Amino acid sequence: MRILKWGIIVTGVVFLTVFIAGYLYLQSTLPDYNRSITLPGVAQEVEIIRDSFGMAHIRAASDTDAYFAMGYCQAQDRLFQMDLLRRAGQGQLAEILGPSLIKVDKLYRALTALIPLEKWYSEITPEVRTVLEAYAGGVNAFLQSSGTSLPIEFTVLGYRPEPWRPLDTLAVMIYMGWSQNYAFKTELLHAAVAEKVGKQMADELFLDYPTGAPAIIPDGENPMGAVAPEYLQAMQLAGDLLGVAGGASNGWVVAPRKSANGGALFANDPHLNLAIPSIWYEGHMTTPSMNVSGAMVAGIPFIIAGANDHVAWGVTNSHYDDADFYIEKLDPDNPRACLYKGRWEPMRIVKEKIRVKGAATVDFDIRLTRHGVIIDDISRYAPKPGYAVAMRWSQVDFPTVMKGFWLVNRATTIEEVETAAGYAKSGQNWIYADDRGNIGFYFLGGIPRRVGFSGELPVPGWEGAFEWQGYVPDREQPHLKNPAQGYIVNANNKVEPKGYPHVITKYYATPDRYIRIAEMIEEKETLKSRDFETMQADLLMVMAREWVPLIRRSVAREGLSATEKAALATLADWDFTARHELAAPAVFNVFTTFLAENTFKKRLGDTLYDHYVTSDKNIPFNVLREIIARGDSPWLDDPDTPEKEALGQVVTASFKDAVAYLTKVLGSDVSAWQWGRLHTLTLEHLFGRKSPLLGKFFNLGPFPADGSLFTVNPTYFKVSHTYAVKGGGASFRHIIDFKNMANSKRILPGGISGNVMSPHYDDQFALWRNGDYRPFVLDREAVIADARYRMVISPAP
């Protein structure tokens, strides 16, 4: 007994010792925000004040010193995230994460073969090069500082980060640009569906935009062969790396006549993957030439969306068609040559070696044609014999993107924002306002001139008949300034007016968020920043408001079970909001997934259907909206039955399927079908996604989640009977009131720090979930009033 007692004591002491040692080690990884240090790389003293949420307010005598300090701060807070992003953009993830990432590395090696980072760096403007060098110097100064302890992720994975190069920031930009690509996912899918069901029926599944749905620019204010289904495996590669990256957003501005205080009001909330740490890092830089704050991507020193003393701007995904696919006819005697206008052209070969953790190095040859990279080489599936598919991506033609952000960070009027837009060619829209009361919108993407084809399906590359004829001039890009209606809204909906002569995209979001935002603006004669808070938190489902009457008309009361009657009654009494405590949003959202399944799945088959509803959730629901508006479609007809099914029959079957599903999952008591029991939100860390045990340490959640696919405050889920939030939501929220900056506010889902031991790892999450904010400040007095930490960097002798 005595031996057992001592054994328990010794075991307890050992456990306690290990626990204390582990805790002290984790504490040692926290950066010191309160210190004075001397570093080579700054010319004059730099002050870094961090506020009560840990955000850095940098005050420097020059821009280069400010960007150096920003590199240092980002490395303090997000070094592991920065390293992952640069590795992703350069195809170096398998080196630290193992063989499962080889195919992802192949994808990004192919992209950087299209636009080699060294070539891109040689073409950027001198002022941008200076910024990237200063920023890299700050990151490396942190890495080289005495006493620096690396984040725990490096220890767990067993490697140390390499010094940061200016080129690494370009790699992060490649990653971000590709993560918003829609053509890669959708055009190959369109081709595979056409092969399965014929072009006519396939075209109905990829319509332009629901009839009558609003565009951003009103009319009258216009400013100016078959592909094998195996190619869908290549489409999935981006998703393997990015998770479900999201890629939607809201942005709106109102002119002084619609503002209660007579100044322009601005709001922006991009919708990207909700994870911990957030993809966004927020900061503030003040120098003699700029005073700018907002959201950055860890690894990039420019404010991507934010405000300075004179202008505010935000980003929304344009969903534009920035890539085309060419079927190349291969030389039977040489698979490294392809036909073009009757001649066999040799391909350019780029040889790559992919280092793999725990496995042999992989040799990888990239084939490049005049149309771009051969994507078959990314996939392990063989292409159709004698052919290959090449991708042309517009982004490779625009190395000026960062010049655009350099300019907009310093802009003083919306005219200067428009000048910056000419450089910032990317898959985004800008929505913006200035302190003089002007408001504007600009579509940024470089629009290819396609003559005689739309780019929605792969085209023969050997004919020479489907070449891009340059790009649409800036003056012909969709843009808008001070419209008569007094406001501008973009929610990833159609941007071009009727009759616009150039092809932009067929992949716009459903119009629900746009409709709801516009009607909330119209409901009031004037608005305040507090109204914008309410709007960003809005949970009304326009789709439910339109479709619930159809459900109630279609589902006959006779023959319904008691549970089905109770479920139908919840819809009758519903206010159409997707609040987590209600049962009605559970009934409706589950119904919509069965409506998609019962309409499309039998003809497409399991594999194509899964790709169709998960690669871009907007497309199937735009199609369903169009089918419901028409009341008929060949897609409604079940090919396995002799009779022709009508819309009402499919709606009824989908409702009954939804009730059966909810009964199975949540029980027969309809009042207990709270939406939040199905629809939960967890902010996942990379380690937490791989290990449930580590998830308890690194993840936040799960929590019952408000919202849905199409609410202004969105929380996306896969259309596949898994209703937990996957694919994101509001990845930050900004509201700017130029007339009274004290009313300006911001919030992140998570925190500034990526270190799980930091109080700033998750200190904004509860505010974000509740629709609350923290101040967005630019003036010195407000910074000093909320100062929590102070650091000074002095130049070395």
VOGU-3710 file (C-alpha; in Angstrom, 3 decimals, decimal comma):
1> mrilkwgiiv> 0,000/0,000/0,000  2,846/2,334/0,883  4,538/1,574/-2,461  1,296/2,337/-4,305  0,947/5,606/-2,405  4,486/6,681/-3,317  3,931/5,579/-6,917  0,877/7,847/-7,152  2,827/10,735/-5,619  5,784/10,282/-7,985
11> tgvvfltvfi> 3,467/10,014/-11,003  1,667/13,168/-9,920  4,934/15,045/-9,433  6,190/13,960/-12,856  2,922/14,955/-14,500  2,920/18,314/-12,723  6,555/18,909/-13,677  5,866/18,128/-17,335  2,768/20,316/-17,273  4,637/23,263/-15,738
21> agylylqstl> 7,563/22,830/-18,142  5,182/22,708/-21,111  3,300/25,760/-19,885  6,516/27,715/-19,344  7,720/26,726/-22,811  4,476/27,891/-24,408  4,679/31,133/-22,451  8,209/31,621/-23,785  6,860/31,668/-27,357  4,904/34,861/-26,670
31> pdynrsitlp> 6,544/37,987/-28,117  7,404/40,890/-25,851  5,365/43,932/-26,941  6,931/46,147/-24,257  10,587/46,638/-25,050  13,087/49,035/-26,571  15,453/47,463/-29,070  18,169/48,554/-31,445  18,093/47,065/-34,924  19,867/47,635/-38,222
41> gvaqeveiir> 17,306/48,378/-40,923  15,617/51,504/-39,582  16,929/54,990/-40,237  15,157/56,733/-37,343  13,308/55,757/-34,198  10,001/53,892/-34,731  7,269/53,746/-32,105  4,852/50,780/-31,989  1,849/51,197/-29,712  -0,419/48,188/-29,377
51> dsfgmahira> -3,982/48,780/-28,246  -6,173/46,737/-25,906  -6,724/44,175/-28,685  -3,014/43,889/-29,475  -3,206/45,701/-32,815  -0,041/47,564/-33,811  -0,170/51,324/-34,416  3,165/52,146/-36,050  4,531/55,697/-36,094  7,636/56,269/-38,211
61> asdtdayfam> 9,519/59,126/-39,847  9,561/57,364/-43,223  7,554/54,822/-45,171  10,445/52,348/-45,305  10,817/52,424/-41,529  7,056/51,871/-41,150  7,070/48,867/-43,478  10,125/47,456/-41,680  8,205/47,727/-38,410  5,126/46,128/-39,984
71> gycqaqdrlf> 7,241/43,163/-41,052  8,528/42,872/-37,492  4,994/43,059/-36,014  3,502/40,529/-38,417  6,350/38,138/-37,633  5,695/38,601/-33,914  2,038/37,675/-34,360  1,639/35,450/-37,431  5,011/33,934/-38,375  3,732/30,379/-38,853
81> qmdllrragq> 0,780/31,557/-40,930  3,101/33,703/-43,044  5,365/30,725/-43,654  2,424/28,504/-44,670  1,139/31,111/-47,117  4,483/31,627/-48,836  5,003/27,866/-48,980  1,563/27,398/-50,493  2,222/30,006/-53,164  5,547/28,390/-54,094
91> gqlaeilgps> 4,476/24,756/-53,907  6,497/23,807/-50,822  3,892/22,406/-48,433  4,727/18,709/-48,862  8,176/19,488/-47,471  6,675/20,130/-44,034  3,264/18,377/-44,184  3,998/15,204/-46,110  2,932/13,329/-49,271  -0,757/14,307/-49,146
101> likvdklyra> 0,249/17,822/-50,219  2,214/16,782/-53,335  -0,678/17,443/-55,720  -1,230/20,857/-54,154  2,440/21,692/-54,608  2,168/20,641/-58,256  -0,701/23,078/-58,772  1,181/26,045/-57,338  4,428/25,137/-59,091  2,405/25,240/-62,311
111> ltaliplekw> 1,036/28,685/-61,460  4,450/30,092/-60,658  5,739/28,586/-63,911  3,189/30,838/-65,615  4,520/33,851/-63,737  7,966/33,082/-62,255  8,447/35,076/-59,085  11,841/36,369/-60,212  10,314/37,709/-63,436  7,402/39,252/-61,565
121> yseitpevrt> 9,781/40,879/-59,093  11,859/42,346/-61,933  8,736/44,004/-63,374  7,308/45,633/-60,248  7,843/49,353/-59,805  10,751/50,727/-57,732  8,569/52,077/-54,923  6,908/48,673/-54,449  10,280/46,905/-54,524  11,493/49,265/-51,796
131> vleayaggvn> 8,461/48,408/-49,663  8,940/44,650/-50,067  12,629/44,898/-49,182  11,925/46,972/-46,083  9,145/44,619/-44,987  11,374/41,546/-45,500  14,049/43,283/-43,438  11,596/43,646/-40,551  10,546/39,993/-40,681  14,165/38,870/-40,687
141> aflqssgtsl> 15,067/41,242/-37,882  12,523/39,434/-35,729  13,903/36,037/-36,773  17,419/37,148/-35,855  16,540/38,933/-32,592  18,175/37,538/-29,504  15,774/35,629/-27,293  13,249/35,000/-30,085  11,300/31,799/-29,489  9,450/30,355/-32,465
151> pieftvlgyr> 5,713/29,572/-32,360  4,891/26,054/-31,212  3,784/24,979/-34,704  7,405/25,009/-35,894  8,434/22,791/-32,983  5,604/20,311/-33,596  6,413/20,064/-37,315  10,156/19,969/-36,663  11,544/22,744/-38,846  12,720/26,342/-38,710
161> pepwrpldtl> 11,526/29,046/-41,106  13,922/30,340/-43,716  14,666/34,090/-43,912  11,931/36,089/-45,624  12,620/37,247/-49,176  10,786/40,049/-50,988  9,782/37,328/-53,466  7,908/35,544/-50,686  5,366/38,350/-50,518  4,688/37,808/-54,224
171> avmiymgwsq> 4,089/34,119/-53,479  1,485/35,078/-50,873  -0,168/37,300/-53,487  -0,234/34,350/-55,929  -1,942/32,264/-53,269  -4,573/34,903/-52,575  -5,216/35,563/-56,268  -5,702/31,902/-57,094  -7,916/31,259/-54,065  -10,541/33,511/-55,662
181> nyafktellh> -10,468/31,777/-59,068  -13,898/30,579/-60,210  -13,235/29,547/-63,799  -10,947/26,684/-62,797  -13,739/25,113/-60,779  -16,664/25,846/-63,054  -15,681/25,721/-66,722  -14,279/22,207/-66,482  -17,417/21,160/-64,632  -19,601/22,717/-67,338
191> aavaekvgkq> -17,737/20,700/-69,964  -18,118/17,449/-68,021  -21,859/18,027/-67,496  -22,287/18,747/-71,212  -20,623/15,447/-72,011  -22,980/13,671/-69,578  -26,363/15,208/-70,473  -25,789/17,175/-73,684  -24,968/20,854/-74,191  -28,558/22,131/-74,176
201> madelfldyp> -29,404/20,737/-70,750  -25,943/21,578/-69,428  -26,314/25,210/-70,464  -29,440/25,447/-68,319  -27,312/24,558/-65,288  -24,857/27,389/-65,992  -27,125/30,307/-66,809  -25,864/33,873/-66,947  -27,892/35,332/-64,064  -31,480/34,926/-62,857
211> tgapaiipdg> -33,898/36,853/-65,081  -34,755/40,258/-63,652  -32,146/40,145/-60,861  -30,467/43,532/-60,337  -27,017/44,542/-61,558  -24,759/47,032/-59,777  -24,638/49,579/-62,597  -28,190/50,594/-63,558  -29,138/50,960/-67,208  -28,395/54,502/-68,350
221> enpmgavape> -25,310/54,847/-66,123  -22,977/52,626/-68,140  -19,487/54,176/-68,021  -18,452/53,435/-71,078  -14,946/18,821/-78,201  -15,504/17,002/-75,284  -13,531/16,929/-72,039  -13,312/13,747/-69,968  -14,912/13,916/-66,485  -11,547/13,016/-64,959
231> ylqamqlagd> -10,529/16,666/-65,432  -12,768/17,455/-62,471  -10,090/15,905/-60,286  -7,775/18,762/-61,260  -10,492/21,203/-60,231  -10,500/19,680/-56,759  -6,813/20,419/-56,179  -7,402/24,029/-55,170  -10,002/22,917/-52,663  -7,595/20,412/-51,143
241> llgvaggasn> -5,276/23,261/-50,204  -7,723/26,042/-49,429  -10,405/24,051/-47,659  -13,640/25,751/-48,629  -12,200/29,209/-49,106  -15,395/31,177/-49,523  -14,877/34,122/-51,808  -18,031/36,182/-51,473  -18,350/39,613/-49,806  -20,544/42,603/-49,043
251> gwvvaprksa> -19,680/46,234/-49,640  -21,869/49,306/-49,747  -21,562/53,087/-49,561  -24,142/55,835/-49,202  -23,771/59,422/-50,353  -24,220/62,418/-48,009  -27,878/62,881/-48,998  -28,631/59,375/-47,632  -26,491/59,909/-44,516  -27,931/61,316/-41,287
261> nggalfandp> -24,848/63,443/-40,596  -24,238/64,640/-44,143  -21,071/62,661/-44,864  -20,424/59,512/-46,856  -20,806/56,207/-44,994  -18,915/53,045/-45,935  -19,188/49,332/-44,998  -17,307/46,208/-46,073  -17,213/42,580/-44,932  -15,390/40,084/-47,174
271> hlnlaipsiw> -16,560/36,482/-46,833  -13,661/34,065/-46,640  -12,863/30,910/-44,738  -13,427/31,324/-40,999  -10,378/29,880/-39,285  -8,003/30,633/-36,444  -5,951/32,686/-36,960  -7,959/34,770/-39,388  -6,633/35,182/-42,931  -6,631/38,918/-42,166
281> yeghmttpsm> -4,148/40,815/-40,010  -5,012/44,361/-38,994  -2,649/47,250/-38,408  -2,117/51,014/-38,623  0,842/52,937/-40,103  1,466/56,669/-39,725  4,273/58,480/-41,605  4,582/61,960/-43,126  3,106/60,602/-46,389  0,362/58,273/-45,137
291> nvsgamvagi> -1,923/57,548/-42,213  -3,632/54,294/-43,101  -5,255/51,423/-41,239  -7,180/48,314/-42,160  -6,925/44,656/-43,081  -3,800/43,053/-44,517  -2,936/39,483/-45,369  -0,164/38,063/-43,208  2,876/38,226/-45,470  1,776/41,353/-47,369
301> pfiiagandh> 2,581/44,838/-46,009  -0,147/46,815/-47,820  -3,609/47,560/-46,473  -5,917/45,543/-48,737  -9,111/47,090/-47,370  -9,391/49,956/-44,929  -9,198/53,733/-44,675  -6,879/56,685/-44,386  -7,662/60,283/-43,480  -9,408/60,900/-46,795
311> vawgvtnshy> -10,692/57,685/-48,423  -12,088/54,312/-47,407  -12,151/51,314/-49,710  -13,187/47,691/-49,472  -12,994/44,519/-51,529  -15,582/42,108/-52,851  -14,941/39,120/-55,073  -15,862/39,870/-58,689  -16,352/36,162/-59,555  -15,090/37,064/-62,995
321> ddadfyiekl> -13,918/34,648/-65,656  -10,173/35,163/-65,401  -9,116/31,894/-67,062  -9,841/29,996/-70,255  -9,086/26,398/-71,149  -7,675/25,199/-74,436  -7,767/21,616/-75,688  -4,348/21,009/-77,199  -3,798/18,364/-79,898  -0,556/16,528/-79,138
331> dpdnpracly> 2,056/15,346/-81,610  1,674/11,531/-81,750  5,447/11,210/-81,803  6,193/13,835/-79,170  3,826/14,615/-76,247  5,889/17,748/-75,643  4,685/19,387/-78,841  1,195/20,479/-79,822  -0,521/21,603/-83,012  -1,098/25,276/-83,801
341> kgrwepmriv> -2,316/26,437/-87,200  -0,945/23,371/-88,958  2,468/23,293/-87,276  3,757/21,299/-84,318  5,010/23,752/-81,718  7,400/22,524/-79,022  6,278/23,166/-75,472  8,495/24,887/-72,935  9,452/22,472/-70,157  10,071/23,571/-66,584
351> kekirvkgaa> 11,658/20,914/-64,397  10,736/20,945/-60,717  11,756/18,905/-57,683  9,266/18,685/-54,844  10,752/17,790/-51,495  8,444/15,620/-49,397  8,542/15,091/-45,647  9,170/11,420/-44,893  9,336/10,408/-48,567  11,497/10,654/-51,662
361> tvdfdirltr> 11,777/13,858/-53,662  9,287/14,020/-56,544  10,496/15,060/-60,002  7,821/17,055/-61,810  7,921/18,393/-65,369  5,636/21,314/-66,213  4,616/21,714/-69,860  3,817/25,218/-71,098  2,130/26,089/-74,392  1,333/29,437/-75,972
371> hgviiddisr> -2,011/29,199/-74,147  -0,572/28,441/-70,725  0,233/25,512/-68,457  -0,913/21,949/-69,207  -3,097/21,125/-66,215  -3,199/17,371/-66,907  0,288/17,132/-65,418  -1,102/18,280/-62,071  -3,517/15,366/-61,850  -2,757/11,671/-61,568
381> yapkpgyava> -5,475/10,954/-64,145  -4,525/10,441/-67,779  -6,052/12,859/-70,287  -7,986/11,746/-73,351  -5,429/10,078/-75,642  -3,826/12,513/-78,056  -5,047/15,632/-76,252  -4,218/17,778/-73,241  -5,793/20,813/-71,582  -3,936/24,100/-71,133
391> mrwsqvdfpt> -5,077/26,968/-68,950  -4,577/30,648/-69,640  -4,818/32,817/-66,515  -5,175/36,577/-66,847  -3,370/37,350/-63,596  0,017/36,526/-65,121  -0,300/39,568/-67,380  -0,631/42,051/-64,505  2,463/42,382/-62,306  1,194/45,842/-61,268
401> vmkgfwlvnr> -1,250/44,673/-58,584  0,837/45,837/-55,647  1,376/49,252/-57,219  -2,401/49,632/-57,073  -2,447/48,935/-53,343  0,558/51,202/-52,776  -1,377/54,000/-54,472  -4,731/53,448/-52,777  -3,096/53,405/-49,339  -2,058/57,040/-50,048
411> attieeveta> -5,102/58,221/-52,044  -6,806/61,460/-51,009  -9,799/61,479/-53,410  -11,840/58,854/-55,209  -10,254/60,046/-58,443  -6,942/58,850/-57,025  -8,631/55,574/-55,996  -9,720/55,159/-59,630  -6,147/55,739/-60,770  -4,984/53,041/-58,348
421> agyaksgqnw> -7,671/50,706/-59,702  -5,974/50,802/-63,093  -2,983/49,062/-61,520  -4,692/46,741/-59,020  -5,815/44,185/-61,613  -7,160/41,218/-59,674  -10,297/39,177/-59,173  -11,830/41,858/-56,970  -14,138/44,846/-56,982  -13,384/47,995/-55,040
431> iyaddrgnig> -16,143/49,963/-53,386  -15,081/53,284/-51,895  -15,894/56,753/-50,539  -13,991/59,928/-49,673  -14,240/62,653/-47,067  -15,723/65,052/-49,641  -18,852/62,913/-49,889  -18,084/61,095/-53,139  -18,841/57,392/-53,530  -17,706/54,919/-56,180
441> fyflggiprr> -17,315/51,365/-57,440  -14,692/49,799/-59,732  -14,397/46,329/-61,258  -10,670/45,575/-61,074  -10,135/42,406/-63,093  -8,391/42,494/-66,439  -11,187/41,505/-68,850  -9,930/39,518/-71,855  -11,246/40,561/-75,269  -12,823/37,354/-76,568
451> vgfsgelpvp> -13,955/37,567/-80,184  -16,426/34,937/-81,341  -16,477/32,876/-78,123  -17,578/33,352/-74,530  -14,896/31,382/-72,681  -17,469/29,382/-70,742  -16,289/26,039/-72,189  -12,875/24,703/-73,265  -12,042/25,539/-76,889  -9,729/23,967/-79,499
461> gwegafewqg> -6,241/25,380/-79,109  -4,927/24,196/-82,462  -7,180/26,339/-84,642  -5,914/29,752/-83,553  -9,478/31,056/-83,673  -9,966/31,545/-79,934  -7,110/33,821/-78,917  -7,556/36,733/-76,546  -7,368/40,039/-78,371  -5,720/41,898/-75,526
471> yvpdreqphl> -7,710/43,343/-72,629  -10,599/45,761/-72,249  -9,271/49,316/-71,602  -9,648/50,724/-68,084  -12,182/53,309/-69,227  -14,463/50,471/-70,378  -14,216/48,528/-67,109  -17,506/48,561/-65,193  -17,360/51,431/-62,732  -19,713/53,886/-61,119
481> knpaqgyivn> -19,402/57,270/-59,431  -22,000/59,233/-57,437  -25,110/57,549/-58,933  -28,443/59,325/-58,755  -29,870/56,760/-56,335  -27,402/57,948/-53,678  -25,857/54,592/-52,834  -23,874/51,692/-54,309  -24,098/48,057/-53,234  -22,026/45,072/-54,261
491> annkvepkgy> -22,708/41,593/-52,918  -20,940/39,625/-55,679  -23,939/40,163/-57,937  -23,875/41,107/-61,592  -21,928/44,318/-62,190  -22,449/45,144/-65,864  -25,594/46,785/-67,294  -27,652/45,311/-70,101  -25,840/45,463/-73,424  -22,313/45,526/-71,990
501> phvitkyyat> -20,227/44,285/-74,930  -17,622/42,179/-73,111  -17,830/38,810/-71,349  -17,158/39,173/-67,626  -18,525/36,036/-65,992  -21,414/33,619/-65,592  -20,571/32,880/-61,977  -22,199/35,715/-60,060  -23,596/35,091/-56,589  -27,306/34,770/-56,029
511> pdryiriaem> -28,956/38,205/-55,755  -30,318/37,630/-52,227  -27,747/39,652/-50,287  -27,864/42,505/-52,797  -31,675/42,649/-52,669  -31,730/42,694/-48,883  -28,985/45,316/-48,488  -30,618/47,605/-51,055  -34,034/47,326/-49,432  -32,604/48,114/-45,983
521> ieeketlksr> -30,962/51,221/-47,458  -34,216/52,218/-49,161  -36,294/51,635/-46,015  -34,839/54,740/-44,361  -34,565/58,247/-45,664  -31,138/58,613/-44,031  -28,805/56,193/-42,305  -26,313/56,225/-39,452  -23,289/54,043/-38,799  -25,438/52,226/-36,225
531> dfetmqadll> -27,780/51,252/-39,056  -24,811/49,766/-40,884  -24,071/47,582/-37,847  -27,636/46,284/-37,973  -27,300/45,640/-41,693  -24,051/43,666/-41,347  -25,776/41,484/-38,723  -28,971/40,981/-40,761  -30,316/37,407/-40,915  -33,359/37,711/-43,179
541> mvmarewvpl> -33,423/35,144/-46,008  -34,820/36,713/-49,186  -34,901/33,272/-50,796  -37,096/31,972/-47,966  -39,407/34,956/-48,296  -39,831/34,083/-51,988  -39,982/30,272/-51,710  -41,959/29,592/-48,517  -45,242/30,633/-50,211  -44,422/28,119/-52,966
551> irrsvaregl> -43,882/25,382/-50,368  -47,152/26,196/-48,627  -49,047/26,198/-51,922  -47,458/22,999/-53,198  -47,658/20,813/-50,088  -51,275/19,656/-49,663  -52,472/19,390/-46,062  -54,188/16,062/-46,714  -52,083/13,011/-46,081  -49,432/14,787/-44,030
561> satekaalat> -48,130/13,219/-40,851  -48,407/15,128/-37,599  -44,696/15,954/-37,791  -45,021/17,225/-41,378  -47,979/19,416/-40,385  -46,019/20,856/-37,486  -43,019/21,547/-39,744  -45,237/23,302/-42,274  -46,759/25,386/-39,472  -43,307/26,628/-38,432
571> ladwdftarh> -42,859/28,070/-41,925  -46,256/29,787/-41,775  -45,332/31,667/-38,599  -41,745/32,466/-39,580  -40,244/35,934/-40,057  -37,689/34,443/-42,524  -34,692/35,123/-40,279  -32,031/32,431/-39,867  -31,665/32,730/-36,093  -30,006/29,738/-34,482
581> elaapavfnv> -32,749/29,235/-31,873  -35,548/28,831/-34,456  -36,803/25,623/-36,087  -38,081/27,210/-39,312  -34,601/27,961/-40,768  -33,667/24,324/-40,163  -36,739/23,169/-42,094  -36,117/25,606/-44,947  -32,364/25,111/-45,317  -32,657/21,332/-45,272
591> fttflaentf> -35,505/21,632/-47,801  -33,269/23,608/-50,171  -30,600/20,908/-50,157  -33,198/18,254/-50,988  -34,693/20,505/-53,673  -31,277/20,688/-55,358  -30,775/16,950/-54,947  -34,203/15,979/-56,277  -33,819/18,311/-59,264  -30,282/17,572/-60,431
601> kkrlgdtlyd> -28,812/14,421/-58,910  -30,358/11,588/-60,928  -29,347/12,967/-64,300  -25,909/14,099/-63,181  -24,972/11,069/-61,103  -23,385/11,153/-57,677  -19,930/12,436/-58,637  -20,955/15,245/-60,972  -23,770/16,281/-58,652  -21,384/16,562/-55,718
611> hyvtsdknip> -19,063/18,767/-57,770  -21,984/20,842/-59,033  -23,427/21,779/-55,643  -20,157/22,161/-53,753  -17,721/23,786/-56,204  -19,802/26,987/-56,324  -22,928/27,062/-54,188  -24,325/30,064/-56,056  -24,747/28,381/-59,444  -27,288/25,679/-58,496
621> fnvlreiiar> -29,421/28,136/-56,553  -29,380/30,705/-59,330  -30,607/27,888/-61,593  -33,298/26,795/-59,121  -34,489/30,388/-58,825  -34,827/30,531/-62,617  -36,646/27,174/-62,771  -39,082/28,272/-60,073  -39,703/31,579/-61,871  -40,510/29,677/-65,104
631> gdspwlddpd> -42,422/26,931/-63,324  -41,025/24,208/-65,573  -37,774/22,602/-66,683  -36,673/19,249/-68,086  -34,510/18,961/-64,975  -37,654/18,567/-62,840  -38,551/15,340/-64,594  -37,334/12,144/-62,899  -35,804/10,034/-65,703  -36,649/6,833/-63,790
641> tpekealgqv> -40,436/7,322/-63,850  -42,835/7,160/-66,830  -44,746/10,330/-65,892  -43,383/13,856/-66,161  -42,930/15,442/-62,736  -43,974/19,058/-62,217  -42,485/21,722/-59,954  -45,090/21,216/-57,216  -44,349/17,505/-57,024  -40,624/18,092/-56,642
651> vtasfkdava> -41,236/20,764/-53,983  -43,544/18,425/-52,042  -41,096/15,524/-52,220  -38,265/17,782/-51,073  -40,290/19,060/-48,117  -41,148/15,523/-47,021  -37,525/14,457/-47,414  -36,444/17,395/-45,239  -38,897/16,462/-42,489  -37,754/12,830/-42,588
661> yltkvlgsdv> -34,111/13,918/-42,348  -34,741/16,274/-39,431  -36,796/13,645/-37,619  -33,962/11,160/-37,979  -31,281/13,603/-36,828  -33,112/15,735/-34,238  -36,164/13,672/-33,222  -39,901/14,022/-33,869  -40,472/17,139/-31,728  -40,423/19,962/-34,283
671> sawqwgrlht> -40,037/22,602/-31,573  -36,638/21,047/-30,769  -35,342/21,476/-34,329  -33,314/24,583/-33,532  -31,201/25,585/-36,514  -28,141/25,958/-34,283  -28,214/22,249/-33,403  -27,339/21,497/-37,035  -25,634/24,734/-37,993  -22,579/25,143/-35,785
681> ltlehlfgrk> -19,437/27,229/-36,141  -15,924/26,168/-35,203  -12,887/28,296/-35,955  -10,337/25,622/-36,782  -6,560/25,810/-36,551  -4,533/23,739/-39,018  -3,615/21,352/-36,192  -7,202/21,257/-34,937  -8,451/20,099/-38,337  -6,077/17,140/-38,271
691> spllgkffnl> -6,415/16,109/-34,619  -9,515/16,255/-32,377  -7,208/16,289/-29,353  -5,240/19,287/-30,614  -8,528/20,842/-31,692  -9,545/21,143/-28,045  -6,441/23,252/-27,517  -6,268/25,295/-30,730  -9,863/25,529/-32,042  -12,681/27,859/-30,977
701> gpfpadgslf> -16,108/26,248/-30,793  -18,353/24,624/-31,796  -21,060/27,232/-31,194  -24,632/27,424/-32,518  -24,478/29,663/-35,587  -26,944/32,192/-36,949  -27,201/32,869/-40,667  -27,234/30,769/-43,790  -25,912/30,624/-47,342  -27,745/33,727/-48,486
711> tvnptyfkvs> -28,140/36,015/-45,467  -26,337/39,372/-45,426  -24,552/38,024/-42,362  -23,629/34,716/-43,995  -22,423/31,432/-42,561  -21,806/29,066/-45,442  -22,232/25,311/-45,414  -21,859/22,575/-48,010  -25,034/21,681/-49,902  -24,604/18,054/-48,944
721> htyavkggga> -26,555/17,478/-45,702  -23,696/18,683/-43,534  -24,812/21,963/-42,060  -21,840/22,953/-39,903  -20,257/26,166/-41,158  -17,760/25,287/-43,905  -16,684/27,899/-46,394  -16,711/30,954/-44,292  -18,539/34,112/-43,439  -17,638/37,693/-42,582
731> sfrhiidfkn> -13,842/37,460/-42,285  -13,742/41,043/-41,007  -16,208/43,920/-40,734  -15,360/47,602/-41,240  -17,652/50,635/-41,001  -16,275/54,118/-41,732  -18,095/57,377/-40,945  -16,089/60,250/-42,457  -18,171/62,960/-40,806  -17,500/61,534/-37,361
741> manskrilpg> -14,628/59,032/-37,209  -15,609/58,216/-33,607  -18,449/56,213/-35,171  -16,035/54,126/-37,267  -15,512/50,543/-36,179  -13,971/47,193/-37,032  -13,885/43,559/-35,888  -12,078/40,291/-36,681  -13,362/36,755/-35,992  -10,591/35,688/-33,632
751> gisgnvmsph> -7,762/38,054/-32,828  -4,551/39,706/-33,944  -2,227/36,996/-32,634  -1,749/33,514/-34,030  -0,219/32,313/-30,750  -2,688/30,170/-28,798  -1,212/31,414/-25,492  -1,822/35,068/-26,310  -4,798/36,935/-24,828  -5,191/38,338/-28,355
761> yddqfalwrn> -5,640/34,906/-29,975  -9,426/35,006/-29,554  -10,315/38,265/-27,780  -12,456/39,554/-30,661  -14,397/36,357/-31,317  -17,223/36,920/-28,819  -17,677/40,492/-30,083  -17,787/39,243/-33,678  -20,355/36,528/-32,867  -22,586/39,056/-31,120
771> gdyrpfvldr> -22,382/41,641/-33,914  -20,294/44,036/-31,804  -17,218/46,028/-32,801  -14,055/47,724/-31,604  -13,045/51,269/-32,611  -11,452/52,045/-35,972  -9,088/54,916/-35,164  -6,641/56,987/-37,165  -5,875/59,963/-34,883  -2,993/60,059/-32,435
781> eaviadaryr> -5,125/60,970/-29,424  -7,351/57,914/-29,804  -4,312/55,662/-30,205  -2,722/57,000/-26,998  -6,012/56,707/-25,088  -6,161/52,935/-25,751  -2,431/52,181/-25,503  -1,742/48,843/-23,798  1,846/48,159/-24,908  4,671/50,331/-26,241
791> mvispap> 7,753/49,277/-28,178  10,517/51,441/-29,620  12,875/50,356/-32,401  15,999/52,501/-32,639  18,586/52,413/-35,436  21,798/50,566/-34,785  24,909/52,762/-34,583
//
